[in-house]
Amino acid sequence: MDSIVQPGTAPFWIALLTVAGLGLVELVSVLLGASASGLIDEGLDFNGPGDAESGLLGGWMSWLNAGGVPILVLAVILLSAFSAAGFAIQAFIGQFREPLPLYAAATGALALAIPVTRWSSRGLARIIPRDETSVQEQADFIGLTGTVTIGPLDQGHPGTVRVKDRYDNIHALRAKAVPGHLIETGALVLIVDGANGLFHAIPAPAALENDHHSSNGG
């Protein structure tokens, strides 16, 4: 323990505690029927028009694969890698001399964390469900059934519906209920409309619900 808790590690403890805080925020938001990561992604647009500064930030975020995983997940990966690299650097250096100054240790840790974040996020993007936001492809999801994973769905904040497309790929779609409906988490729904990355759903008719359970071996 003494090799970890040592002078020159304050930024890495802060990063580690921030990761824990982000995890708690996401957990609480999901319990409240929303998703912090989804709301953050909805509020940020790194590909839209803007000044040179936003374009530069957008370029960096794109390089880090912000579009492949949610922003919150990307932040957790980056902070975790930064923290782990910082502790490792200071522990190694501490075997031979005094710990590095904060600025030197933090610079080295960040230099290691950035490529690790890029590689890790690209790997995660291949296995986690993707939010479907392409207007040109939204028509492909109309008529599909799925399960509400973050809800309930109403006409307020969007929830999430997990669907399987015609090629057996899993997608997590941002969705609201059609006016007049309130759909609980875990319910089967039918996607009936969608625009600008947001879908509208109704409770799945009984016939479709039976077909869904049959196709899943229920």
C-alpha positions as CSV (number, residue, x, y, z in Angstrom):
1,M,0.0,0.0,0.0
2,D,2.9,2.4,0.8
3,S,4.1,2.0,-2.8
4,I,0.7,3.4,-4.1
5,V,-0.1,6.1,-1.5
6,Q,2.8,8.4,-1.9
7,P,3.6,12.0,-2.7
8,G,2.9,13.0,-6.3
9,T,-0.2,10.9,-6.8
10,A,-2.9,13.4,-6.0
11,P,-4.1,13.9,-9.6
12,F,-4.5,10.1,-10.0
13,W,-6.5,9.7,-6.8
14,I,-8.8,12.6,-8.0
15,A,-9.2,10.8,-11.4
16,L,-10.0,7.5,-9.6
17,L,-12.6,9.2,-7.3
18,T,-14.1,10.9,-10.4
19,V,-14.6,7.5,-12.0
20,A,-16.4,6.2,-8.9
21,G,-18.5,9.4,-9.0
22,L,-19.5,9.0,-12.6
23,G,-20.4,5.4,-12.0
24,L,-22.7,6.4,-9.1
25,V,-24.3,9.2,-11.2
26,E,-25.1,6.7,-14.0
27,L,-26.5,4.2,-11.6
28,V,-28.8,6.7,-9.9
29,S,-29.9,8.1,-13.3
30,V,-30.8,4.6,-14.5
31,L,-32.8,3.9,-11.3
32,L,-34.7,7.2,-11.9
33,G,-35.6,6.0,-15.4
34,A,-33.0,8.0,-17.5
35,S,-29.4,7.5,-18.5
36,A,-26.8,10.1,-17.8
37,S,-24.6,8.9,-20.6
38,G,-27.5,9.1,-23.0
39,L,-28.5,12.6,-21.9
40,I,-24.9,13.8,-22.2
41,D,-24.6,12.4,-25.7
42,E,-27.9,14.1,-26.6
43,G,-26.7,17.4,-25.4
44,L,-23.3,17.3,-27.1
45,D,-22.6,17.6,-30.9
46,F,-19.0,17.3,-31.9
47,N,-19.7,17.0,-35.6
48,G,-21.9,20.0,-36.0
49,P,-20.9,23.4,-37.4
50,G,-19.0,25.7,-35.0
51,D,-15.9,27.8,-34.5
52,A,-12.3,26.6,-34.8
53,E,-12.1,25.7,-31.2
54,S,-15.2,23.4,-31.3
55,G,-13.9,21.9,-34.5
56,L,-10.5,21.1,-32.9
57,L,-12.3,19.6,-29.9
58,G,-14.5,17.6,-32.2
59,G,-11.5,16.3,-34.1
60,W,-9.9,15.1,-30.8
61,M,-13.1,13.5,-29.6
62,S,-13.5,11.8,-33.0
63,W,-9.9,10.5,-32.8
64,L,-10.7,9.1,-29.3
65,N,-13.7,7.4,-30.8
66,A,-16.4,9.4,-29.1
67,G,-18.9,8.3,-31.7
68,G,-18.2,4.6,-31.0
69,V,-19.0,4.6,-27.3
70,P,-21.0,7.0,-25.1
71,I,-19.1,10.1,-23.9
72,L,-19.5,8.9,-20.3
73,V,-17.9,5.6,-21.1
74,L,-15.1,7.4,-22.9
75,A,-14.5,9.6,-19.9
76,V,-14.3,6.6,-17.6
77,I,-11.8,4.8,-19.8
78,L,-9.6,7.9,-20.1
79,L,-9.7,8.7,-16.4
80,S,-9.1,5.1,-15.4
81,A,-6.1,4.8,-17.8
82,F,-4.7,8.1,-16.6
83,S,-5.0,7.0,-12.9
84,A,-3.5,3.6,-13.5
85,A,-0.6,4.9,-15.5
86,G,0.1,7.6,-13.0
87,F,0.2,5.2,-10.1
88,A,2.4,2.8,-12.1
89,I,4.9,5.6,-13.1
90,Q,5.2,6.9,-9.5
91,A,5.5,3.4,-8.0
92,F,8.3,2.5,-10.5
93,I,10.2,5.8,-10.1
94,G,9.8,5.5,-6.3
95,Q,12.0,2.4,-6.3
96,F,15.0,4.4,-7.4
97,R,14.4,8.0,-6.4
98,E,11.9,10.6,-5.1
99,P,8.6,10.6,-7.0
100,L,8.3,12.7,-10.1
101,P,6.9,16.2,-9.8
102,L,3.2,16.4,-10.4
103,Y,3.4,18.0,-13.8
104,A,5.9,15.4,-15.0
105,A,4.0,12.5,-13.7
106,A,0.6,13.8,-15.0
107,T,2.1,14.5,-18.5
108,G,3.5,11.0,-18.7
109,A,0.3,9.4,-17.5
110,L,-1.8,11.4,-20.0
111,A,0.6,10.4,-22.8
112,L,0.0,6.8,-22.0
113,A,-3.7,7.1,-21.3
114,I,-4.7,8.7,-24.6
115,P,-3.7,5.8,-26.9
116,V,-5.0,3.3,-24.4
117,T,-8.3,5.1,-24.4
118,R,-8.4,5.0,-28.2
119,W,-7.7,1.3,-28.4
120,S,-10.0,0.4,-25.6
121,S,-12.9,2.4,-26.9
122,R,-12.6,0.9,-30.4
123,G,-12.7,-2.6,-28.9
124,L,-15.8,-1.8,-26.8
125,A,-17.5,-0.2,-29.7
126,R,-17.5,-3.7,-31.4
127,I,-19.4,-5.4,-28.6
128,I,-21.7,-2.9,-26.9
129,P,-25.1,-1.9,-28.5
130,R,-24.9,1.3,-30.6
131,D,-27.4,4.1,-30.6
132,E,-28.9,4.5,-34.1
133,T,-28.9,8.1,-35.0
134,S,-28.6,8.1,-38.8
135,V,-31.7,9.6,-40.4
136,Q,-31.0,7.7,-43.6
137,E,-31.2,4.3,-41.8
138,Q,-34.0,5.0,-39.3
139,A,-36.6,3.6,-41.7
140,D,-34.9,0.2,-41.3
141,F,-36.1,0.0,-37.7
142,I,-39.7,0.9,-38.3
143,G,-41.9,-2.1,-37.7
144,L,-39.4,-3.9,-35.5
145,T,-40.1,-5.1,-31.9
146,G,-37.9,-4.5,-29.0
147,T,-37.7,-4.4,-25.2
148,V,-37.7,-1.3,-23.1
149,T,-34.4,-1.3,-21.1
150,I,-34.5,2.2,-19.7
151,G,-37.9,3.5,-19.0
152,P,-40.7,3.9,-18.6
153,L,-41.4,5.4,-22.0
154,D,-43.7,8.4,-22.0
155,Q,-43.7,11.8,-23.8
156,G,-41.0,13.2,-21.6
157,H,-37.3,12.3,-21.6
158,P,-36.4,9.5,-24.1
159,G,-35.8,6.1,-22.8
160,T,-34.0,3.2,-24.5
161,V,-35.3,0.3,-26.4
162,R,-33.1,-2.7,-27.3
163,V,-34.0,-4.2,-30.7
164,K,-32.5,-6.8,-33.0
165,D,-32.4,-5.8,-36.6
166,R,-33.0,-8.1,-39.6
167,Y,-29.3,-9.1,-39.6
168,D,-29.4,-10.1,-35.9
169,N,-27.4,-7.0,-34.8
170,I,-28.4,-5.5,-31.5
171,H,-29.1,-1.8,-31.2
172,A,-30.1,0.6,-28.4
173,L,-32.6,3.1,-29.7
174,R,-33.6,6.4,-28.0
175,A,-37.3,6.3,-27.9
176,K,-40.5,7.8,-26.5
177,A,-44.0,6.4,-26.3
178,V,-46.6,7.6,-28.8
179,P,-49.0,10.1,-27.1
180,G,-51.6,8.3,-25.0
181,H,-49.2,5.5,-24.0
182,L,-47.1,4.8,-20.9
183,I,-44.8,1.8,-21.4
184,E,-43.0,0.3,-18.4
185,T,-39.4,-0.9,-18.4
186,G,-39.2,-4.5,-19.6
187,A,-42.2,-4.3,-21.8
188,L,-42.2,-5.3,-25.5
189,V,-42.8,-2.5,-27.9
190,L,-43.3,-1.9,-31.6
191,I,-41.3,0.9,-33.3
192,V,-43.8,2.9,-35.4
193,D,-42.0,6.1,-36.3
194,G,-38.7,7.9,-36.0
195,A,-36.8,11.0,-37.0
196,N,-33.5,12.8,-36.1
197,G,-32.2,9.8,-34.0
198,L,-35.4,9.5,-31.9
199,F,-38.0,6.8,-32.3
200,H,-41.6,6.4,-31.2
201,A,-43.1,3.2,-29.9
202,I,-46.3,1.6,-28.9
203,P,-47.0,-1.5,-26.8
204,A,-46.5,-4.5,-29.1
205,P,-49.8,-6.1,-30.2
206,A,-50.4,-9.6,-28.8
207,A,-49.7,-11.3,-32.1
208,L,-46.3,-9.7,-32.4
209,E,-45.5,-10.4,-28.7
210,N,-46.2,-14.1,-29.3
211,D,-44.0,-14.1,-32.4
212,H,-41.2,-12.4,-30.5
213,H,-41.3,-14.9,-27.7
214,S,-41.4,-17.8,-30.2
215,S,-38.4,-16.5,-32.1
216,N,-36.5,-16.2,-28.8
217,G,-37.4,-19.7,-27.7
218,G,-39.9,-18.5,-25.1
